[in-house]
Amino acid sequence: MRLLWREVENCPEAREIFSKQKPDGSWLAGGSWAQKPAYVPKDGYTAFTPKYVTAAWIVPILGGMGFSAGDVRVAKACDYMLSFHWPNGWFDRFKIRHGDLCDSYMGEFPDNNPCDLSVYLTAFGSVGMAADSRLRPSWDLLVKWQREDGGWINQKHKEERNWTRSCPAVTGGAVAALFHSSDPGHKAPLRRGLEFLVWHLSTKDDVEIRRFFYHGHKMVKEMLMLSETGVGVSQRPVRVVLDWLMTMYEQGEGCFRYKGKPISKYTWHQDAAEPRTLKYVLYHVIEDDWLTYYMTRIAANLAAR
């Protein structure tokens, strides 16, 4: 295992990612995991923005590869992200604010904004820092923001679009964070969130959900969470997605191979996602080795049940 881990540490992807890390632990760089940022905001960059090329987005990639906060470079990235943390659990998206936290601080933001918070918490959880005591207020916030239907929603979006139900995209981020926390205390909210996602899929036709990304649903990783928790595994939409994924199994080679159009051909009109988003979302998902890895774990979980 040590020999295999050295191969990971020395692989071109790991070298590329760490070569682009700045001395303070941050990133502002595109690469094989994302397109280069089209611009740098006037206030500069932070741990969160621009999307996909900064610390909160890159740390989960490293966590998926097996890196943890025990690596000094990952620890430095986590420290950088924590510099955007407020005592009430909130993570600042745009810039570090100085001074004491005032009582009206949360009034500057929607009543709930799990979108940003989930990205940060997934990053910490993916590298083994979910149990850090400094993050307890953040986990409490995320659980507090769960709605009666089991999902989550950004309050600003709710008011703009007059939604009466939760948002599958926001819920997908929240359940991913809870899943990576590995906290037994999060088992109930995690299950409720997954049940909401299965319900949302059940309202769609089979042909609509046979895709890797659908209105915020990240199908492969959702199937992994569902198979590990047992939520919805016998329900129609889950079976439809799993049967569709099984069509990608190459019997002669013993691997799964992505069957779909190139990411560059995706459009918002047809796929509700653009190449910039999918280049990040599908990274380390649709490559032969990664798709085979996820599908093997899913199959093992289902076989055990």
C-alpha positions in Angstrom: 0.0 0.0 0.0 2.9 2.4 0.7 4.3 1.7 -2.7 0.9 2.4 -4.3 0.5 5.6 -2.3 3.9 6.8 -3.5 2.5 6.4 -7.0 -0.4 8.6 -6.1 1.8 11.3 -4.5 4.1 11.3 -7.6 1.4 11.1 -10.3 1.2 14.0 -12.8 -2.1 15.2 -11.5 -0.9 15.5 -7.9 2.3 17.2 -9.0 0.4 19.6 -11.2 -2.1 20.6 -8.4 0.5 21.2 -5.8 2.8 23.0 -8.2 0.1 25.6 -8.6 -0.5 26.1 -4.8 0.6 29.5 -3.5 2.8 29.9 -0.4 -0.3 30.9 1.8 -2.0 27.6 0.9 -4.3 29.0 -1.7 -4.9 28.4 -5.4 -6.0 30.5 -8.3 -5.2 28.2 -11.2 -6.9 26.2 -13.8 -5.6 22.8 -14.9 -6.8 19.4 -15.9 -9.5 19.7 -13.2 -11.0 22.9 -14.5 -10.7 25.6 -17.1 -8.7 28.7 -16.3 -10.6 31.5 -14.6 -11.8 34.0 -17.2 -11.1 36.9 -14.8 -9.9 37.8 -11.4 -12.5 39.8 -9.3 -11.7 43.3 -8.4 -11.1 42.3 -4.8 -8.9 39.5 -5.9 -9.5 35.8 -5.2 -10.5 34.0 -2.1 -10.9 30.4 -0.8 -14.2 30.1 -2.7 -14.2 32.5 -5.7 -13.7 32.2 -8.6 -15.4 28.8 -8.6 -13.6 25.6 -9.4 -10.0 27.0 -9.3 -9.7 28.0 -5.6 -9.0 26.2 -2.4 -12.5 25.1 -1.4 -12.9 23.4 -4.8 -9.5 21.9 -5.1 -9.1 20.4 -1.6 -12.0 17.9 -2.3 -10.2 16.6 -5.4 -7.1 16.0 -3.3 -9.3 14.3 -0.6 -10.7 12.0 -3.3 -7.2 11.0 -4.4 -6.4 10.0 -0.8 -4.6 13.1 0.6 -5.5 14.2 4.1 -4.8 17.1 6.4 -1.9 15.2 7.6 -0.1 16.4 4.5 1.5 19.8 5.4 0.4 21.2 2.0 -3.3 20.2 2.6 -3.1 21.4 6.2 -1.9 24.8 4.9 -4.9 24.9 2.5 -7.3 24.1 5.3 -5.8 26.9 7.4 -6.2 29.3 4.6 -9.9 28.3 4.2 -10.4 28.7 8.0 -9.2 32.3 7.7 -12.6 33.0 6.1 -14.5 31.4 9.0 -16.7 33.3 11.4 -17.5 32.3 15.0 -21.2 31.8 14.1 -20.2 29.1 11.6 -20.4 31.1 8.4 -17.7 31.2 5.8 -17.1 34.4 4.0 -17.3 34.0 0.2 -15.6 37.1 -1.1 -13.1 38.6 1.3 -11.8 38.3 4.8 -13.5 40.8 7.1 -11.7 42.0 10.2 -13.2 43.1 13.6 -15.7 41.7 16.0 -18.7 39.8 14.7 -21.8 42.0 15.1 -25.2 40.8 16.0 -26.6 41.8 12.7 -24.0 40.1 10.6 -26.2 37.3 9.4 -28.7 39.9 8.3 -26.3 40.7 5.5 -27.0 37.4 4.0 -30.1 35.3 3.2 -31.7 33.5 6.1 -30.0 30.4 4.9 -27.3 29.9 2.3 -26.2 26.2 2.4 -24.7 26.4 -1.1 -21.4 28.0 -0.1 -21.3 26.4 3.3 -21.6 22.9 1.8 -18.6 23.5 -0.5 -16.4 24.4 2.4 -17.6 21.6 4.7 -17.2 19.0 1.9 -13.7 20.2 1.4 -12.8 19.8 5.1 -14.6 16.5 5.4 -12.9 15.0 2.4 -9.5 15.4 4.0 -10.4 14.2 7.5 -11.1 17.5 9.2 -14.8 17.2 9.8 -14.4 16.7 13.5 -12.4 19.8 14.0 -14.0 21.7 16.9 -13.8 25.0 15.0 -16.3 23.6 12.5 -19.0 22.6 14.9 -21.0 25.8 14.5 -20.8 25.3 10.7 -22.2 21.8 10.9 -24.9 23.0 13.3 -25.9 25.7 10.8 -26.1 23.3 7.9 -28.4 20.9 9.9 -30.5 23.8 11.2 -31.1 24.9 7.6 -32.7 21.6 6.6 -36.3 22.0 5.6 -39.4 20.0 6.4 -39.3 18.2 3.1 -35.8 16.9 3.9 -34.0 19.2 1.5 -32.2 22.6 1.5 -32.7 25.8 -0.4 -30.9 29.1 -0.7 -33.3 31.7 0.8 -32.5 34.2 -1.9 -33.4 31.8 -4.6 -36.6 30.8 -2.8 -37.7 34.4 -2.8 -36.7 35.1 -6.4 -38.3 32.0 -7.8 -41.1 31.5 -5.3 -40.3 27.9 -4.7 -42.4 25.9 -2.3 -40.1 22.9 -2.2 -36.3 22.5 -1.6 -33.7 22.7 -4.4 -32.1 19.4 -5.6 -28.9 21.2 -6.5 -28.5 22.8 -3.0 -29.6 19.6 -1.3 -27.1 17.6 -3.3 -24.3 19.8 -1.9 -25.6 19.6 1.6 -25.9 15.8 1.7 -22.4 15.5 0.2 -21.1 17.5 3.1 -22.9 15.4 5.6 -21.8 12.2 4.0 -18.1 13.3 4.1 -18.5 14.3 7.8 -18.7 10.6 8.8 -20.5 11.8 11.9 -23.1 9.4 13.4 -25.0 12.4 14.6 -25.6 13.4 10.9 -27.1 10.1 10.0 -30.8 11.2 10.3 -30.4 14.5 8.3 -28.4 12.7 5.7 -31.1 10.1 5.2 -33.8 12.8 5.0 -31.7 14.7 2.4 -31.2 11.6 0.3 -34.9 10.7 0.5 -35.7 14.2 -0.9 -33.2 13.6 -3.8 -34.8 10.2 -4.6 -38.3 11.8 -4.4 -37.2 14.5 -6.9 -35.9 11.9 -9.3 -39.1 10.0 -9.0 -41.0 12.9 -10.4 -39.1 12.7 -13.7 -39.3 10.3 -16.7 -36.8 7.6 -17.0 -35.2 9.1 -20.1 -34.6 12.4 -18.3 -32.5 11.0 -15.5 -30.2 8.7 -17.5 -27.4 11.2 -17.4 -24.4 12.0 -15.2 -25.5 15.4 -14.2 -29.2 16.5 -14.0 -30.4 19.7 -12.3 -27.8 19.4 -9.6 -27.9 15.6 -9.3 -24.5 14.1 -9.5 -25.7 10.7 -10.4 -22.6 8.5 -9.7 -21.8 10.0 -6.3 -25.5 10.0 -5.4 -25.7 6.3 -6.2 -22.7 5.7 -4.0 -24.3 7.5 -1.0 -27.7 5.8 -1.6 -26.0 2.3 -1.8 -24.1 2.9 1.4 -27.1 4.1 3.4 -29.7 1.9 1.7 -31.9 4.8 1.0 -34.2 4.3 -2.1 -32.2 1.4 -3.6 -35.3 -0.5 -4.5 -37.2 2.5 -5.9 -37.7 3.1 -9.6 -35.4 6.1 -10.3 -32.5 4.5 -8.5 -32.9 1.3 -10.4 -33.2 3.2 -13.7 -30.0 5.1 -13.1 -28.1 2.0 -11.9 -29.3 -0.1 -14.9 -28.2 2.8 -17.2 -24.8 2.9 -15.6 -24.4 -0.8 -16.0 -24.7 -0.5 -19.8 -21.2 1.1 -19.6 -19.6 -2.0 -18.3 -17.1 -3.5 -20.8 -17.2 -7.2 -20.2 -14.1 -8.1 -22.0 -12.0 -5.5 -20.2 -13.5 -5.6 -16.8 -14.0 -1.9 -16.6 -16.7 0.8 -16.9 -16.3 3.2 -19.8 -18.1 6.5 -20.1 -20.6 6.6 -23.0 -21.7 10.1 -23.7 -20.8 13.2 -25.6 -17.7 15.2 -25.0 -18.0 17.7 -22.2 -17.3 20.5 -24.7 -20.6 19.6 -26.5 -22.8 20.1 -23.4 -25.2 23.1 -23.5 -27.3 24.8 -20.9 -30.4 24.4 -23.1 -30.1 20.6 -23.5 -28.3 19.6 -20.3 -28.9 22.4 -17.8 -25.2 22.7 -17.4 -22.3 24.2 -19.3 -18.9 22.8 -20.1 -17.2 25.0 -17.4 -19.3 23.4 -14.7 -19.1 19.8 -16.0 -15.3 20.0 -16.5 -15.1 20.3 -12.7 -18.2 18.2 -11.7 -17.3 15.2 -13.8 -13.5 15.3 -13.1 -12.5 12.0 -11.5 -15.9 10.6 -12.2 -16.1 9.6 -15.9 -12.5 8.5 -16.5 -12.3 4.7 -16.9 -10.5 4.1 -13.7 -12.6 6.4 -11.6 -15.9 5.3 -13.0 -14.9 1.7 -12.4 -13.8 2.5 -8.9 -17.2 4.1 -8.0 -19.3 1.4 -9.7 -17.3 -1.3 -7.9 -18.0 0.3 -4.6 -21.7 0.7 -5.5 -22.0 -2.9 -6.6 -20.3 -4.1 -3.4 -22.6 -2.1 -1.3 -25.7 -3.5 -3.1 -24.4 -7.0 -2.9 -23.9 -6.7 0.8 -27.5 -5.7 1.1 
